[in-house]
């Protein structure tokens, strides 16, 4: 545990400029990406390619450096903190600080945002306001406060984070072009999708509306809980909502019974795919810091800044592919798959290899008995698509799938951390066979 002397000092400003941000972001992203690749390539050997103690020390440095930079590079660190095999377990636990406990912004900067956005001082806007945040993530930090007699959480955006994200995205665009050279992937399309979703997160008014939408959409789901928005204390860079209690992901994982973990896993899985296949909408940021596990068994869903919406035509095309795999219909799969945009040249594509990969990915859904998500299953599934895939350089990445892939791998990893067992096939098939009723706005909810 870090000593008081080692504790990160609050940030006075986000790094900017080529040396302060662009160069450092590129180095950190490359360093973390190399570590992940090395671990994956060594996953089958008896000796890990990364020493656990060295990796833990490296993770401590990454937490400090990424936590100070915020933005996109910190999001990469968040993903690495829960993807099985990215780093040794002890190092991942250190890196998990990036999910909610990174370096905070200094109070005077926070107070300045409150004045600019809400037109007053914290002590006049709220009955109480804690200057020390209880959570600090990639785009903003969260403070406890009291408003009209109730406890609230106030998320305040870091000053300059939009400019920082734009700088990070510029760096990423260059790196992506280099990495995708000679492949079927369109790097510009991928980064443009990342840019649109990332910059949308900087408008908390949109996030508040998304939160209200999901609250309305899930109003009949007794296992889901979405915090209520405090309208009069919400603006573009400040979001105020009900303060919720519950255990964080790692505390829940350490303390809960397996039965409780299985139930929580089913709730997360059901919420994701019911929303997606029935209504064409999902939350694209499934990292563990966005869930609270309540004593009554319900799950509180946090952070609705990264929401992806899909037209009915896309969802219907995906359903055809999903049903073909569930029904072992190889012919229909080959006919339907190109509509998803992954296969730019069907004649050069290895369809047998793709079918084998899909069968492995669908193991949880096709199992005749309850399936248990494990780190080994998740590691093997993305190894099949990345390192051992003969179609790797022949596969495109349509914009729609950038966050869908993040969702699927992220959710699989969360379920593996919980070691969750459940009837995933029943839930998946019910969602895939449901009637598509697009719900993109609160007005669409019936």
C-alpha positions in Angstrom: 0.0 0.0 0.0 1.3 3.5 -0.9 2.5 5.6 2.0 1.3 9.1 2.6 4.5 10.5 1.1 3.8 8.5 -2.1 0.2 9.6 -2.5 -0.4 11.3 -5.8 -0.6 15.1 -5.5 -3.8 16.6 -7.0 -3.5 17.8 -10.6 -3.4 21.5 -11.2 -3.9 21.0 -15.0 -3.9 18.2 -17.6 -0.8 17.8 -19.6 -0.8 19.3 -23.1 1.4 19.8 -26.1 3.6 17.3 -28.0 6.1 16.5 -25.2 3.6 16.7 -22.4 0.9 14.6 -23.9 1.3 13.3 -27.5 4.7 11.7 -27.0 3.9 10.3 -23.5 0.5 9.0 -24.6 2.1 7.1 -27.5 4.8 5.6 -25.3 2.4 4.5 -22.6 -0.1 3.0 -25.1 2.7 1.2 -26.9 4.2 -0.1 -23.6 0.9 -1.4 -22.3 0.0 -2.9 -25.7 3.3 -4.7 -25.8 2.8 -6.2 -22.3 -0.6 -7.5 -23.3 0.7 -9.1 -26.5 3.6 -10.7 -24.6 1.3 -12.2 -22.0 -1.0 -13.6 -24.7 1.8 -15.1 -26.7 3.1 -16.7 -23.6 -0.2 -17.8 -22.2 0.4 -21.5 -23.1 3.9 -21.8 -21.6 4.8 -22.9 -18.1 6.7 -19.8 -17.3 5.1 -16.3 -17.7 7.0 -13.9 -20.0 6.5 -11.1 -17.5 7.8 -11.4 -13.9 4.9 -10.8 -11.5 6.9 -8.5 -9.2 8.3 -6.5 -12.0 4.9 -6.3 -13.6 3.4 -5.0 -10.4 6.0 -2.3 -10.1 5.4 -1.4 -13.7 1.6 -1.2 -13.0 2.2 1.2 -10.2 4.1 3.5 -12.5 1.4 3.1 -15.2 -1.3 4.1 -12.6 0.6 7.2 -11.7 1.4 8.2 -15.3 -2.0 7.3 -16.8 -3.9 8.7 -13.9 -2.2 12.1 -14.4 -2.8 12.1 -18.1 -6.5 11.0 -17.9 -8.2 10.8 -21.3 -7.9 7.9 -23.8 -4.7 6.4 -22.5 -6.3 6.0 -19.1 -9.2 4.2 -20.7 -6.7 1.7 -22.2 -5.3 1.2 -18.7 -8.9 0.5 -17.4 -9.4 -2.1 -20.1 -6.1 -3.8 -19.3 -7.0 -3.9 -15.6 -9.7 -6.5 -16.1 -8.9 -8.3 -19.4 -7.7 -11.8 -18.4 -4.0 -12.4 -19.3 -3.2 -8.7 -20.0 -0.9 -8.7 -16.9 -0.3 -11.0 -13.9 -3.1 -10.9 -11.3 -1.3 -8.7 -8.8 -0.4 -6.2 -11.4 -3.9 -6.1 -12.7 -5.2 -5.4 -9.1 -2.9 -2.4 -8.9 -4.0 -1.2 -12.4 -7.6 -1.5 -11.2 -7.1 1.8 -9.4 -7.6 3.4 -12.8 -11.3 2.3 -12.7 -12.2 4.9 -10.1 -9.2 5.9 -8.0 -6.8 7.8 -10.2 -5.1 11.1 -9.5 -7.6 13.8 -8.6 -7.9 17.3 -9.8 -7.1 20.0 -7.3 -10.1 21.6 -5.5 -9.6 25.1 -6.8 -10.0 23.8 -10.4 -13.1 21.8 -9.4 -14.6 24.9 -7.7 -13.9 26.9 -10.9 -15.9 24.4 -13.0 -18.8 24.6 -10.6 -18.9 28.4 -10.8 -18.7 28.4 -14.6 -21.3 25.7 -15.0 -23.8 26.3 -12.2 -23.2 29.9 -11.5 -22.2 29.8 -7.8 -19.9 28.5 -5.1 -20.2 24.9 -3.9 -21.3 26.0 -0.4 -24.2 28.0 -1.9 -25.2 25.4 -4.5 -25.2 22.5 -2.1 -25.9 22.2 1.6 -22.7 20.2 2.0 -20.0 19.5 -0.5 -16.9 17.3 0.1 -13.8 18.8 -1.4 -12.0 15.5 -1.5 -13.5 13.2 -4.3 -14.4 9.6 -3.6 -13.9 8.6 -7.2 -11.6 9.9 -10.0 -11.7 8.4 -13.5 -10.7 9.3 -17.1 -13.0 12.3 -17.8 -14.1 13.6 -14.4 -14.1 13.0 -10.7 -17.0 12.5 -8.2 -17.7 14.3 -4.9 -20.2 13.6 -2.2 -22.7 16.4 -1.5 -26.1 17.1 0.0 -28.9 18.8 -2.0 -32.4 19.5 -0.6 -31.8 17.0 2.2 -30.6 14.0 0.2 -27.2 12.6 -0.4 -26.0 13.1 -4.0 -23.0 12.3 -6.2 -21.6 15.3 -8.2 -19.4 14.4 -11.2 -17.2 17.3 -12.2 -15.4 17.2 -15.5 -11.7 17.9 -15.7 -10.9 21.3 -17.2 -9.4 20.8 -20.7 -10.3 17.1 -21.0 -11.9 17.6 -24.4 -8.7 19.1 -25.8 -6.8 16.3 -24.2 -9.0 13.6 -25.8 -8.7 15.3 -29.2 -4.9 15.2 -28.8 -5.0 11.5 -27.7 -7.2 10.6 -30.7 -4.8 12.3 -33.1 -2.0 10.1 -31.6 -4.1 7.0 -31.9 -5.0 7.7 -35.5 -1.3 7.7 -36.4 -0.7 4.5 -34.4 -3.8 2.8 -35.8 -2.8 3.5 -39.4 0.6 2.0 -38.8 -0.9 -1.1 -37.1 -3.5 -1.7 -39.8 -1.1 -1.4 -42.8 -1.6 -4.4 -45.1 -4.9 -5.4 -43.4 -8.6 -5.1 -44.4 -9.2 -2.7 -41.5 -10.0 0.9 -42.1 -8.1 2.7 -39.3 -9.8 6.1 -40.0 -13.2 4.5 -39.6 -12.3 2.8 -36.3 -10.7 6.0 -34.8 -13.6 8.2 -36.0 -16.0 5.9 -34.2 -13.8 6.1 -31.0 -13.7 9.9 -31.4 -17.5 10.3 -31.7 -18.2 8.2 -28.6 -15.4 9.6 -26.6 -16.2 13.2 -27.2 -19.9 12.5 -26.6 -18.9 11.6 -23.1 -17.7 15.1 -22.5 -21.3 16.4 -22.6 -22.9 15.5 -19.3 -26.3 16.7 -20.5 -26.3 13.9 -23.0 -25.2 11.5 -20.3 -28.0 12.7 -18.0 -30.6 12.1 -20.8 -29.1 8.6 -21.4 -29.5 7.8 -17.7 -33.1 8.9 -17.7 -33.7 6.8 -20.9 -32.3 3.6 -19.3 -34.2 4.3 -16.1 -37.4 4.4 -18.1 -36.4 1.4 -20.3 -35.7 -0.7 -17.2 -38.5 0.5 -15.0 -40.1 -3.0 -14.8 -36.8 -4.8 -14.2 -36.6 -5.3 -10.4 -32.9 -6.4 -10.5 -31.6 -3.2 -12.1 -31.2 0.2 -10.5 -30.3 3.5 -12.3 -29.5 6.5 -10.1 -31.9 9.4 -10.4 -30.7 12.7 -12.0 -30.8 16.0 -10.1 -31.8 18.2 -13.0 -31.2 21.6 -11.4 -27.6 20.8 -10.6 -26.6 19.2 -13.9 -25.0 21.0 -16.9 -22.5 20.2 -19.7 -19.6 19.6 -17.3 -21.4 18.8 -14.0 -23.7 15.9 -13.5 -25.5 15.4 -10.2 -27.4 12.3 -9.3 -28.6 10.2 -6.4 -25.8 8.8 -4.3 -26.0 5.0 -4.2 -24.7 2.5 -1.8 -23.3 -0.9 -2.6 -20.1 -2.9 -2.8 -17.6 -2.2 -5.6 -16.7 -4.9 -8.0 -13.5 -6.2 -6.3 -15.0 -6.0 -2.8 -18.0 -7.9 -4.1 -15.8 -10.5 -5.8 -13.8 -11.0 -2.6 -16.7 -11.2 -0.2 -19.8 -12.5 -2.0 -20.9 -16.1 -2.2 -20.7 -17.9 -5.5 -24.5 -17.9 -5.6 -24.5 -14.1 -5.3 -21.9 -13.8 -8.0 -23.9 -16.0 -10.3 -27.0 -13.9 -9.8 -25.1 -10.7 -10.4 -23.6 -12.2 -13.6 -27.0 -13.1 -14.9 -28.2 -9.5 -14.2 -25.3 -7.9 -16.1 -25.7 -10.3 -19.0 -29.4 -9.9 -19.2 -29.3 -6.1 -19.0 -26.7 -6.0 -21.8 -28.3 -8.3 -24.4 -31.9 -7.6 -23.8 -31.3 -3.9 -24.3 -29.2 -4.6 -27.4 -31.3 -7.1 -29.3 -34.7 -5.8 -28.2 -34.1 -2.1 -28.4 -30.9 -1.5 -30.4 -29.0 0.3 -27.6 -26.4 -0.5 -25.1 -23.9 1.0 -22.7 -20.5 0.6 -24.3 -18.3 0.9 -21.2 -18.7 -2.4 -19.2 -15.7 -1.9 -16.9 -16.0 -3.1 -13.3 -16.0 0.4 -11.8 -19.4 1.1 -13.4 -21.3 -1.4 -11.1 -22.4 -1.3 -7.5 -23.7 -4.5 -5.9 -26.4 -3.9 -3.4 -27.3 -5.9 -0.3 -30.7 -6.8 -1.7 -29.1 -8.5 -4.7 -29.8 -5.7 -7.2 -27.1 -4.1 -9.3 -26.7 -0.3 -9.7 -25.5 0.7 -13.1 -23.3 3.8 -13.2 -21.9 6.0 -16.0 -24.1 6.3 -19.1 -21.8 8.6 -21.1 -20.8 6.0 -23.7 -24.0 4.8 -25.3 -24.2 3.3 -28.8 -27.5 3.2 -30.8 -28.2 0.9 -33.8 -30.8 0.9 -36.5 -33.2 -2.0 -36.7 -31.6 -3.2 -39.9 -28.3 -3.8 -38.2 -29.8 -5.6 -35.3 -31.9 -7.8 -37.6 -28.8 -8.7 -39.6 -26.9 -9.7 -36.5 -29.9 -11.8 -35.3 -29.8 -13.8 -38.5 -26.1 -14.6 -38.0 -26.6 -15.4 -34.3 -29.5 -17.7 -35.0 -27.5 -19.5 -37.7 -24.7 -20.3 -35.2 -27.2 -21.4 -32.5 -29.0 -23.6 -35.0 -25.7 -25.1 -36.5 -26.8 -23.7 -39.9 -23.4 -23.3 -41.6 -24.9 -22.4 -45.0 -27.1 -19.6 -43.6 -24.1 -18.3 -41.6 -22.0 -17.9 -44.7 -24.8 -16.2 -46.6 -25.6 -13.8 -43.7 -22.2 -12.9 -42.3 -21.1 -10.5 -45.1 -24.1 -8.2 -44.2 -22.3 -7.3 -40.9 -19.4 -5.8 -42.8 -16.6 -8.0 -41.6 -15.9 -9.8 -44.8 -14.8 -7.4 -47.6 -13.8 -10.2 -49.9 -15.8 -13.4 -49.3 -13.8 -15.4 -51.9 -10.5 -15.0 -50.0 -12.1 -15.6 -46.6 -11.4 -18.9 -44.7 -15.0 -19.7 -43.9 -14.2 -23.0 -42.1 -11.9 -21.2 -39.7 -14.4 -18.5 -39.0 -17.1 -21.1 -38.3 -14.8 -22.9 -35.9 -14.1 -19.6 -34.1 -17.8 -18.8 -33.9 -18.6 -22.2 -32.4 -16.1 -21.6 -29.7 -17.4 -18.0 -29.0 -20.9 -19.4 -28.8 -20.0 -22.2 -26.3 -21.7 -20.4 -23.4 -24.9 -20.1 -25.5 -24.9 -23.6 -27.0 -24.1 -25.5 -23.8 -26.8 -27.9 -22.8 -26.0 -27.2 -19.1 -25.1 -24.1 -17.1 -21.8 -22.7 -18.4 -19.1 -21.2 -16.2 -17.1 -18.2 -17.5 -13.4 -18.6 -16.8 -10.3 -16.6 -17.5 -9.0 -19.5 -19.6 -12.2 -19.4 -21.8 -11.9 -15.7 -22.4 -8.2 -15.8 -23.1 -8.7 -18.6 -25.6 -11.6 -16.9 -27.3 -9.8 -13.7 -28.1 -6.6 -15.6 -28.9 -8.6 -17.4 -31.6 -9.8 -14.1 -33.1 -6.5 -12.3 -32.8 -3.3 -14.4 -32.7 -4.4 -17.7 -34.2 -6.9 -16.4 -36.7 -6.1 -17.1 -40.4 -8.5 -14.4 -41.3 -6.9 -11.8 -39.1 -5.6 -9.6 -42.0 -8.7 -10.3 -44.2 -11.2 -9.1 -41.6 -12.6 -5.6 -41.6 -13.8 -3.7 -38.5 -17.0 -1.8 -39.2 -17.7 1.2 -37.1 -20.6 -0.5 -35.4 -18.4 -3.2 -34.0 -15.7 -1.1 -32.4 -17.7 -0.7 -29.2 -19.6 -4.0 -29.6 -16.3 -5.9 -29.4 -15.3 -3.9 -26.4 -18.7 -4.7 -24.8 -18.5 -8.4 -25.5 -14.8 -8.9 -24.4 -15.3 -6.6 -21.5 -18.5 -8.3 -20.3 -16.9 -11.8 -20.8 -14.0 -10.7 -18.7 -16.2 -9.3 -15.9 -18.2 -12.6 -15.9 -14.9 -14.6 -15.7 -13.7 -12.5 -12.7 -17.0 -13.5 -11.0 -16.5 -17.1 -12.2 -20.2 -16.8 -13.0 -22.3 -19.8 -13.9 -25.6 -19.5 -15.6 -28.1 -20.5 -18.4 -26.5 -18.0 -20.8 -28.0 -19.8 -23.8 -31.6 -19.3 -22.6 -31.0 -15.6 -22.0 -29.1 -15.2 -25.3 -31.7 -17.1 -27.4 -34.6 -15.2 -25.9 -33.0 -11.9 -26.7 -32.0 -13.0 -30.2 -35.5 -14.2 -31.0 -37.2 -11.2 -29.5 -39.1 -8.7 -31.5 -36.9 -5.7 -32.3 -38.5 -2.5 -31.0 -36.0 0.3 -31.3 -35.8 2.6 -28.3 -33.3 5.5 -28.7 -35.1 8.2 -26.7 -37.3 8.3 -23.7 -40.3 9.2 -25.9 -39.8 5.8 -27.6 -40.4 3.9 -24.3 -43.9 2.5 -24.2 
